[in-house]
Amino acid sequence: MQTIIGLKELRNNTEKYIGAVKRGRSFMVVRRSEPVFHLAPVPVDEWGDEGTWETILDLTKGKDRNITAGQLLKYIREFDAKQGRKVSSKARS
């Protein structure tokens, strides 16, 4: 069951409701007894971000643990070249 709250209640206790939404709760917000909008958590993949990250170098294990910044940049440039991308000139040293 969904919790119904008034717009004034939401305005007066915004942080309380933000916390509740972060924990997964949802609310129907009404103004003058008329539903105005639904307040709910954002789905994990709402903007297509889930699963797009790719590990190109794990600096927490093995031989790559103590590399220099220059070596890291080299790895990134090599990876980007394989993907057909260019590192911006601002990132070059």
MOPAC internal coordinates of N, CA, C and O (Angstrom, degrees):
PM7 1SCF
backbone

  N    0.0000 0     0.00 0     0.00 0    0    0    0
  C    1.4544 1     0.00 0     0.00 0    1    0    0
  C    1.5235 1   109.39 1     0.00 0    2    1    0
  O    1.2310 1   121.31 1   -38.93 1    3    2    1
  N    1.2967 1   115.10 1   141.07 1    3    2    1
  C    1.4505 1   121.92 1  -177.37 1    5    3    2
  C    1.5287 1   110.68 1   -90.88 1    6    5    3
  O    1.2310 1   120.73 1   -36.93 1    7    6    5
  N    1.3097 1   116.21 1   143.07 1    7    6    5
  C    1.4600 1   121.19 1   178.66 1    9    7    6
  C    1.5266 1   109.31 1   -88.06 1   10    9    7
  O    1.2310 1   120.58 1   -45.71 1   11   10    9
  N    1.3070 1   116.49 1   134.29 1   11   10    9
  C    1.4648 1   121.90 1   178.66 1   13   11   10
  C    1.5193 1   108.13 1  -103.07 1   14   13   11
  O    1.2310 1   120.99 1   -50.54 1   15   14   13
  N    1.3410 1   115.71 1   129.46 1   15   14   13
  C    1.4704 1   121.04 1   178.13 1   17   15   14
  C    1.5212 1   108.93 1  -131.51 1   18   17   15
  O    1.2310 1   121.27 1   -25.50 1   19   18   17
  N    1.3052 1   115.17 1   154.50 1   19   18   17
  C    1.4548 1   120.45 1   176.80 1   21   19   18
  C    1.5227 1   111.11 1   -83.96 1   22   21   19
  O    1.2310 1   121.23 1   -25.06 1   23   22   21
  N    1.3219 1   115.25 1   154.94 1   23   22   21
  C    1.4609 1   120.98 1   179.55 1   25   23   22
  C    1.5249 1   110.98 1   -60.18 1   26   25   23
  O    1.2310 1   120.35 1   139.54 1   27   26   25
  N    1.3258 1   116.93 1   -40.46 1   27   26   25
  C    1.4676 1   120.74 1   179.09 1   29   27   26
  C    1.5286 1   110.45 1   -63.49 1   30   29   27
  O    1.2310 1   120.25 1   138.47 1   31   30   29
  N    1.3332 1   117.13 1   -41.53 1   31   30   29
  C    1.4662 1   121.67 1   177.14 1   33   31   30
  C    1.5299 1   110.33 1   -59.82 1   34   33   31
  O    1.2310 1   120.48 1   137.01 1   35   34   33
  N    1.3269 1   116.69 1   -42.99 1   35   34   33
  C    1.4673 1   120.93 1   178.48 1   37   35   34
  C    1.5254 1   110.59 1   -63.12 1   38   37   35
  O    1.2310 1   120.54 1   135.09 1   39   38   37
  N    1.3251 1   116.57 1   -44.91 1   39   38   37
  C    1.4744 1   120.39 1   179.22 1   41   39   38
  C    1.5188 1   111.42 1   -61.06 1   42   41   39
  O    1.2310 1   120.36 1   136.82 1   43   42   41
  N    1.3149 1   116.92 1   -43.18 1   43   42   41
  C    1.4643 1   121.04 1  -176.45 1   45   43   42
  C    1.5292 1   113.60 1   -74.04 1   46   45   43
  O    1.2310 1   120.07 1   157.16 1   47   46   45
  N    1.3161 1   117.46 1   -22.84 1   47   46   45
  C    1.4681 1   121.41 1  -175.76 1   49   47   46
  C    1.5298 1   111.63 1  -131.53 1   50   49   47
  O    1.2310 1   120.83 1  -137.54 1   51   50   49
  N    1.3153 1   116.02 1    42.46 1   51   50   49
  C    1.4608 1   121.10 1  -175.18 1   53   51   50
  C    1.5212 1   112.89 1   -54.02 1   54   53   51
  O    1.2310 1   119.65 1   131.51 1   55   54   53
  N    1.3180 1   118.27 1   -48.49 1   55   54   53
  C    1.4686 1   121.24 1  -177.18 1   57   55   54
  C    1.5241 1   111.76 1   -61.30 1   58   57   55
  O    1.2310 1   120.51 1   141.57 1   59   58   57
  N    1.3042 1   116.63 1   -38.43 1   59   58   57
  C    1.4716 1   121.33 1   178.22 1   61   59   58
  C    1.5291 1   110.09 1   -59.80 1   62   61   59
  O    1.2310 1   120.29 1   134.85 1   63   62   61
  N    1.3303 1   117.04 1   -45.15 1   63   62   61
  C    1.4610 1   120.77 1  -178.02 1   65   63   62
  C    1.5232 1   112.22 1   -75.18 1   66   65   63
  O    1.2310 1   119.88 1   147.54 1   67   66   65
  N    1.3106 1   117.84 1   -32.46 1   67   66   65
  C    1.4694 1   119.91 1   174.44 1   69   67   66
  C    1.5251 1   109.43 1   -60.45 1   70   69   67
  O    1.2310 1   120.68 1   134.55 1   71   70   69
  N    1.3205 1   116.30 1   -45.45 1   71   70   69
  C    1.4658 1   120.37 1   178.17 1   73   71   70
  C    1.5202 1   112.33 1   -61.12 1   74   73   71
  O    1.2310 1   120.70 1   137.86 1   75   74   73
  N    1.3237 1   116.26 1   -42.14 1   75   74   73
  C    1.4689 1   120.03 1   179.95 1   77   75   74
  C    1.5267 1   111.20 1   -65.14 1   78   77   75
  O    1.2310 1   120.42 1   139.74 1   79   78   77
  N    1.3280 1   116.80 1   -40.26 1   79   78   77
  C    1.4658 1   120.62 1   178.87 1   81   79   78
  C    1.5248 1   110.16 1   -66.47 1   82   81   79
  O    1.2310 1   120.10 1   139.98 1   83   82   81
  N    1.3299 1   117.42 1   -40.02 1   83   82   81
  C    1.4692 1   120.42 1   176.90 1   85   83   82
  C    1.5220 1   111.24 1   -60.16 1   86   85   83
  O    1.2310 1   120.45 1   149.82 1   87   86   85
  N    1.3247 1   116.74 1   -30.18 1   87   86   85
  C    1.4690 1   121.34 1   178.85 1   89   87   86
  C    1.5266 1   112.09 1   -84.74 1   90   89   87
  O    1.2310 1   120.14 1  -178.86 1   91   90   89
  N    1.3362 1   117.35 1     1.14 1   91   90   89
  C    1.4579 1   120.49 1   174.28 1   93   91   90
  C    1.5169 1   116.71 1   106.32 1   94   93   91
  O    1.2310 1   119.41 1   179.04 1   95   94   93
  N    1.3122 1   118.73 1    -0.96 1   95   94   93
  C    1.4727 1   120.89 1   179.92 1   97   95   94
  C    1.5229 1   110.29 1   -79.55 1   98   97   95
  O    1.2310 1   120.75 1   -23.23 1   99   98   97
  N    1.3097 1   116.17 1   156.77 1   99   98   97
  C    1.4635 1   120.64 1   175.72 1  101   99   98
  C    1.5245 1   109.27 1  -131.86 1  102  101   99
  O    1.2310 1   121.20 1   -24.36 1  103  102  101
  N    1.3327 1   115.31 1   155.64 1  103  102  101
  C    1.4599 1   121.23 1  -174.55 1  105  103  102
  C    1.5223 1   110.09 1  -139.00 1  106  105  103
  O    1.2310 1   121.06 1   -34.56 1  107  106  105
  N    1.3251 1   115.58 1   145.44 1  107  106  105
  C    1.4537 1   121.62 1   170.19 1  109  107  106
  C    1.5233 1   105.44 1  -100.15 1  110  109  107
  O    1.2310 1   120.55 1   -57.29 1  111  110  109
  N    1.3246 1   116.56 1   122.71 1  111  110  109
  C    1.4631 1   121.19 1  -178.01 1  113  111  110
  C    1.5282 1   108.14 1   -99.03 1  114  113  111
  O    1.2310 1   121.50 1   -50.08 1  115  114  113
  N    1.3398 1   114.74 1   129.92 1  115  114  113
  C    1.4630 1   120.00 1  -178.83 1  117  115  114
  C    1.5294 1   110.17 1  -119.71 1  118  117  115
  O    1.2310 1   121.79 1   -28.18 1  119  118  117
  N    1.3368 1   114.17 1   151.82 1  119  118  117
  C    1.4714 1   120.98 1   172.61 1  121  119  118
  C    1.5169 1   106.32 1  -132.30 1  122  121  119
  O    1.2310 1   121.09 1   -57.20 1  123  122  121
  N    1.3129 1   115.52 1   122.80 1  123  122  121
  C    1.4695 1   121.76 1  -176.66 1  125  123  122
  C    1.5339 1   110.90 1    54.85 1  126  125  123
  O    1.2310 1   121.22 1  -134.94 1  127  126  125
  N    1.3184 1   115.27 1    45.06 1  127  126  125
  C    1.4769 1   124.10 1   177.65 1  129  127  126
  C    1.5243 1   114.39 1    66.54 1  130  129  127
  O    1.2310 1   119.91 1  -169.37 1  131  130  129
  N    1.3286 1   117.78 1    10.63 1  131  130  129
  C    1.4649 1   120.98 1   178.59 1  133  131  130
  C    1.5296 1   109.44 1  -112.08 1  134  133  131
  O    1.2310 1   119.49 1   -51.68 1  135  134  133
  N    1.3375 1   118.57 1   128.32 1  135  134  133
  C    1.4691 1   119.94 1   178.10 1  137  135  134
  C    1.5284 1   110.97 1   -59.04 1  138  137  135
  O    1.2310 1   121.03 1   -48.59 1  139  138  137
  N    1.3386 1   115.63 1   131.41 1  139  138  137
  C    1.4585 1   121.02 1  -178.52 1  141  139  138
  C    1.5236 1   110.55 1  -108.64 1  142  141  139
  O    1.2310 1   120.22 1   133.35 1  143  142  141
  N    1.3224 1   117.18 1   -46.65 1  143  142  141
  C    1.4609 1   120.53 1   177.21 1  145  143  142
  C    1.5161 1   110.52 1  -159.90 1  146  145  143
  O    1.2310 1   121.95 1   -12.51 1  147  146  145
  N    1.3173 1   113.88 1   167.49 1  147  146  145
  C    1.4545 1   122.75 1  -179.25 1  149  147  146
  C    1.5246 1   107.29 1  -109.28 1  150  149  147
  O    1.2310 1   120.24 1   -51.44 1  151  150  149
  N    1.3078 1   117.14 1   128.56 1  151  150  149
  C    1.4620 1   123.22 1  -179.95 1  153  151  150
  C    1.5223 1   107.06 1  -105.73 1  154  153  151
  O    1.2310 1   120.40 1   -63.19 1  155  154  153
  N    1.3433 1   116.84 1   116.81 1  155  154  153
  C    1.4641 1   120.39 1  -175.19 1  157  155  154
  C    1.5241 1   110.04 1  -147.78 1  158  157  155
  O    1.2310 1   120.32 1   -20.13 1  159  158  157
  N    1.3386 1   117.00 1   159.87 1  159  158  157
  C    1.4690 1   120.23 1   177.34 1  161  159  158
  C    1.5293 1   110.50 1   -62.31 1  162  161  159
  O    1.2310 1   120.90 1   -32.32 1  163  162  161
  N    1.3183 1   115.88 1   147.68 1  163  162  161
  C    1.4566 1   121.24 1   176.34 1  165  163  162
  C    1.5271 1   107.91 1   -76.35 1  166  165  163
  O    1.2310 1   119.68 1   -49.60 1  167  166  165
  N    1.3336 1   118.22 1   130.40 1  167  166  165
  C    1.4639 1   119.28 1   176.56 1  169  167  166
  C    1.5293 1   110.25 1   -59.87 1  170  169  167
  O    1.2310 1   120.42 1   -32.38 1  171  170  169
  N    1.3136 1   116.80 1   147.62 1  171  170  169
  C    1.4685 1   121.75 1  -175.56 1  173  171  170
  C    1.5167 1   111.78 1   -53.64 1  174  173  171
  O    1.2310 1   119.63 1   139.29 1  175  174  173
  N    1.3204 1   118.31 1   -40.71 1  175  174  173
  C    1.4602 1   120.80 1  -174.70 1  177  175  174
  C    1.5285 1   112.86 1  -102.92 1  178  177  175
  O    1.2310 1   119.84 1  -153.62 1  179  178  177
  N    1.3207 1   117.91 1    26.38 1  179  178  177
  C    1.4630 1   122.26 1  -176.63 1  181  179  178
  C    1.5280 1   112.89 1   -53.23 1  182  181  179
  O    1.2310 1   120.27 1   138.96 1  183  182  181
  N    1.3323 1   117.10 1   -41.04 1  183  182  181
  C    1.4638 1   120.49 1  -177.17 1  185  183  182
  C    1.5197 1   112.46 1  -105.96 1  186  185  183
  O    1.2310 1   120.27 1  -168.01 1  187  186  185
  N    1.3192 1   117.09 1    11.99 1  187  186  185
  C    1.4567 1   119.90 1   177.76 1  189  187  186
  C    1.5159 1   114.29 1    77.12 1  190  189  187
  O    1.2310 1   120.01 1  -160.85 1  191  190  189
  N    1.3293 1   117.58 1    19.15 1  191  190  189
  C    1.4632 1   120.21 1  -177.46 1  193  191  190
  C    1.5261 1   113.38 1   -82.47 1  194  193  191
  O    1.2310 1   119.99 1   155.74 1  195  194  193
  N    1.3049 1   117.63 1   -24.26 1  195  194  193
  C    1.4573 1   120.83 1  -174.17 1  197  195  194
  C    1.5244 1   110.50 1   -68.01 1  198  197  195
  O    1.2310 1   120.83 1   -53.27 1  199  198  197
  N    1.3050 1   116.01 1   126.73 1  199  198  197
  C    1.4506 1   120.50 1   174.99 1  201  199  198
  C    1.5121 1   115.33 1    85.66 1  202  201  199
  O    1.2310 1   119.31 1  -178.72 1  203  202  201
  N    1.3257 1   118.93 1     1.28 1  203  202  201
  C    1.4612 1   119.28 1  -179.13 1  205  203  202
  C    1.5168 1   112.79 1   -89.10 1  206  205  203
  O    1.2310 1   120.18 1   168.36 1  207  206  205
  N    1.3253 1   117.26 1   -11.64 1  207  206  205
  C    1.4553 1   120.20 1   179.45 1  209  207  206
  C    1.5118 1   109.47 1   -79.24 1  210  209  207
  O    1.2310 1   120.92 1   -40.85 1  211  210  209
  N    1.3001 1   115.85 1   139.15 1  211  210  209
  C    1.4500 1   121.83 1  -177.05 1  213  211  210
  C    1.5237 1   108.42 1  -131.77 1  214  213  211
  O    1.2310 1   120.09 1   -50.36 1  215  214  213
  N    1.3214 1   117.44 1   129.64 1  215  214  213
  C    1.4586 1   121.05 1   178.58 1  217  215  214
  C    1.5146 1   108.74 1   -76.86 1  218  217  215
  O    1.2310 1   120.60 1   -59.08 1  219  218  217
  N    1.3271 1   116.46 1   120.92 1  219  218  217
  C    1.4631 1   119.32 1   176.37 1  221  219  218
  C    1.5182 1   111.18 1  -105.28 1  222  221  219
  O    1.2310 1   120.70 1   160.97 1  223  222  221
  N    1.3248 1   116.26 1   -19.03 1  223  222  221
  C    1.4550 1   120.43 1   179.75 1  225  223  222
  C    1.5169 1   108.26 1  -160.86 1  226  225  223
  O    1.2310 1   120.35 1   -55.54 1  227  226  225
  N    1.3171 1   116.93 1   124.46 1  227  226  225
  C    1.4607 1   121.43 1   179.19 1  229  227  226
  C    1.5185 1   108.34 1   -99.75 1  230  229  227
  O    1.2310 1   120.83 1   -73.23 1  231  230  229
  N    1.3258 1   116.01 1   106.77 1  231  230  229
  C    1.4656 1   121.06 1  -176.85 1  233  231  230
  C    1.5223 1   112.61 1   -85.10 1  234  233  231
  O    1.2310 1   120.00 1  -174.77 1  235  234  233
  N    1.3112 1   117.61 1     5.23 1  235  234  233
  C    1.4619 1   119.80 1  -178.22 1  237  235  234
  C    1.5200 1   112.93 1   -95.29 1  238  237  235
  O    1.2310 1   119.89 1   170.51 1  239  238  237
  N    1.3355 1   117.82 1    -9.49 1  239  238  237
  C    1.4623 1   120.29 1  -176.27 1  241  239  238
  C    1.5219 1   111.59 1  -139.28 1  242  241  239
  O    1.2310 1   121.87 1   -19.65 1  243  242  241
  N    1.3098 1   114.02 1   160.35 1  243  242  241
  C    1.4570 1   121.93 1   167.28 1  245  243  242
  C    1.5089 1   116.06 1    65.01 1  246  245  243
  O    1.2310 1   122.10 1    22.46 1  247  246  245
  N    1.3322 1   113.59 1  -157.54 1  247  246  245
  C    1.4625 1   121.38 1  -172.48 1  249  247  246
  C    1.5261 1   113.61 1   -67.55 1  250  249  247
  O    1.2310 1   119.50 1   158.54 1  251  250  249
  N    1.3124 1   118.55 1   -21.46 1  251  250  249
  C    1.4716 1   121.26 1  -177.50 1  253  251  250
  C    1.5226 1   112.93 1   -85.09 1  254  253  251
  O    1.2310 1   120.25 1  -174.13 1  255  254  253
  N    1.3108 1   117.12 1     5.87 1  255  254  253
  C    1.4620 1   120.80 1  -173.52 1  257  255  254
  C    1.5297 1   113.82 1   -64.00 1  258  257  255
  O    1.2310 1   119.60 1   142.99 1  259  258  257
  N    1.3089 1   118.38 1   -37.01 1  259  258  257
  C    1.4716 1   121.13 1  -175.58 1  261  259  258
  C    1.5209 1   112.01 1  -116.07 1  262  261  259
  O    1.2310 1   120.01 1  -127.06 1  263  262  261
  N    1.3257 1   117.58 1    52.94 1  263  262  261
  C    1.4586 1   119.48 1   179.79 1  265  263  262
  C    1.5255 1   110.19 1   -89.61 1  266  265  263
  O    1.2310 1   121.18 1   -19.98 1  267  266  265
  N    1.3099 1   115.36 1   160.02 1  267  266  265
  C    1.4658 1   120.53 1   178.53 1  269  267  266
  C    1.5302 1   109.37 1   -85.26 1  270  269  267
  O    1.2310 1   121.12 1   -12.75 1  271  270  269
  N    1.3144 1   115.47 1   167.25 1  271  270  269
  C    1.4631 1   120.31 1   177.86 1  273  271  270
  C    1.5274 1   110.35 1   -62.27 1  274  273  271
  O    1.2310 1   120.58 1   142.80 1  275  274  273
  N    1.3227 1   116.50 1   -37.20 1  275  274  273
  C    1.4678 1   120.71 1   178.12 1  277  275  274
  C    1.5170 1   112.08 1   -62.46 1  278  277  275
  O    1.2310 1   120.60 1   139.05 1  279  278  277
  N    1.3381 1   116.45 1   -40.95 1  279  278  277
  C    1.4639 1   120.16 1   178.02 1  281  279  278
  C    1.5307 1   110.77 1   -66.30 1  282  281  279
  O    1.2310 1   120.84 1   140.05 1  283  282  281
  N    1.3160 1   116.00 1   -39.95 1  283  282  281
  C    1.4590 1   120.16 1   178.26 1  285  283  282
  C    1.5260 1   110.53 1   -61.94 1  286  285  283
  O    1.2310 1   120.46 1   134.45 1  287  286  285
  N    1.3295 1   116.72 1   -45.55 1  287  286  285
  C    1.4567 1   120.61 1   178.49 1  289  287  286
  C    1.5265 1   110.66 1   -61.13 1  290  289  287
  O    1.2310 1   120.39 1   142.20 1  291  290  289
  N    1.3305 1   116.86 1   -37.80 1  291  290  289
  C    1.4670 1   121.29 1   177.43 1  293  291  290
  C    1.5290 1   110.32 1   -61.25 1  294  293  291
  O    1.2310 1   120.36 1   133.95 1  295  294  293
  N    1.3440 1   116.91 1   -46.05 1  295  294  293
  C    1.4672 1   120.82 1   177.70 1  297  295  294
  C    1.5280 1   110.68 1   -58.61 1  298  297  295
  O    1.2310 1   120.70 1   136.25 1  299  298  297
  N    1.3259 1   116.28 1   -43.75 1  299  298  297
  C    1.4643 1   120.37 1  -178.60 1  301  299  298
  C    1.5218 1   110.72 1   -64.37 1  302  301  299
  O    1.2310 1   120.20 1   136.24 1  303  302  301
  N    1.3242 1   117.22 1   -43.76 1  303  302  301
  C    1.4729 1   120.53 1   179.20 1  305  303  302
  C    1.5245 1   111.15 1   -63.59 1  306  305  303
  O    1.2310 1   120.42 1   138.84 1  307  306  305
  N    1.3386 1   116.81 1   -41.16 1  307  306  305
  C    1.4672 1   120.12 1   178.23 1  309  307  306
  C    1.5289 1   110.40 1   -62.85 1  310  309  307
  O    1.2310 1   120.67 1   136.85 1  311  310  309
  N    1.3145 1   116.32 1   -43.15 1  311  310  309
  C    1.4635 1   120.45 1   179.30 1  313  311  310
  C    1.5220 1   110.32 1   -63.25 1  314  313  311
  O    1.2310 1   120.28 1   133.64 1  315  314  313
  N    1.3290 1   117.07 1   -46.36 1  315  314  313
  C    1.4612 1   120.97 1   179.79 1  317  315  314
  C    1.5256 1   111.44 1   -62.32 1  318  317  315
  O    1.2310 1   120.24 1   141.89 1  319  318  317
  N    1.3306 1   117.15 1   -38.11 1  319  318  317
  C    1.4639 1   120.60 1   178.72 1  321  319  318
  C    1.5309 1   110.20 1   -62.94 1  322  321  319
  O    1.2310 1   120.26 1   139.80 1  323  322  321
  N    1.3223 1   117.10 1   -40.20 1  323  322  321
  C    1.4697 1   120.85 1   178.07 1  325  323  322
  C    1.5252 1   110.91 1   -65.06 1  326  325  323
  O    1.2310 1   120.56 1   149.20 1  327  326  325
  N    1.3204 1   116.54 1   -30.80 1  327  326  325
  C    1.4623 1   121.44 1  -179.32 1  329  327  326
  C    1.5280 1   112.10 1   -87.76 1  330  329  327
  O    1.2310 1   120.32 1   175.19 1  331  330  329
  N    1.3359 1   116.99 1    -4.81 1  331  330  329
  C    1.4583 1   120.65 1  -178.74 1  333  331  330
  C    1.5107 1   113.65 1    79.02 1  334  333  331
  O    1.2310 1   120.43 1  -157.15 1  335  334  333
  N    1.3324 1   116.79 1    22.85 1  335  334  333
  C    1.4681 1   121.20 1   179.70 1  337  335  334
  C    1.5192 1   109.29 1  -112.08 1  338  337  335
  O    1.2310 1   121.43 1   -20.67 1  339  338  337
  N    1.3213 1   114.87 1   159.33 1  339  338  337
  C    1.4589 1   120.94 1   176.43 1  341  339  338
  C    1.5145 1   109.85 1  -114.85 1  342  341  339
  O    1.2310 1   120.69 1   -37.09 1  343  342  341
  N    1.3282 1   116.29 1   142.91 1  343  342  341
  C    1.4599 1   121.24 1   172.57 1  345  343  342
  C    1.5159 1   106.35 1   -79.63 1  346  345  343
  O    1.2310 1   120.05 1   -45.75 1  347  346  345
  N    1.3237 1   117.52 1   134.25 1  347  346  345
  C    1.4630 1   120.13 1  -177.21 1  349  347  346
  C    1.5212 1   110.70 1   -61.02 1  350  349  347
  O    1.2310 1   120.91 1   -25.93 1  351  350  349
  N    1.3166 1   115.86 1   154.07 1  351  350  349
  C    1.4629 1   120.35 1  -178.26 1  353  351  350
  C    1.5190 1   111.77 1   -64.64 1  354  353  351
  O    1.2310 1   119.78 1   154.73 1  355  354  353
  N    1.3341 1   118.03 1   -25.27 1  355  354  353
  C    1.4644 1   120.87 1   178.08 1  357  355  354
  C    1.5173 1   111.10 1   -66.67 1  358  357  355
  O    1.2310 1   119.83 1   152.09 1  359  358  357
  N    1.3300 1   117.93 1   -27.91 1  359  358  357
  C    1.4637 1   121.88 1  -178.23 1  361  359  358
  C    1.5236 1   111.81 1   -83.03 1  362  361  359
  O    1.2310 1   120.16 1   168.48 1  363  362  361
  N    1.3067 1   117.29 1   -11.52 1  363  362  361
  C    1.4710 1   120.02 1  -178.87 1  365  363  362
  C    1.5218 1   110.19 1   -78.99 1  366  365  363
  O    1.2310 1   121.25 1   -34.53 1  367  366  365
  N    1.3217 1   115.22 1   145.47 1  367  366  365
  C    1.4659 1   119.03 1   179.60 1  369  367  366
  C    1.5025 1   110.99 1  -104.98 1  370  369  367
  O    1.2310 1   120.10 1   180.00 1  371  370  369

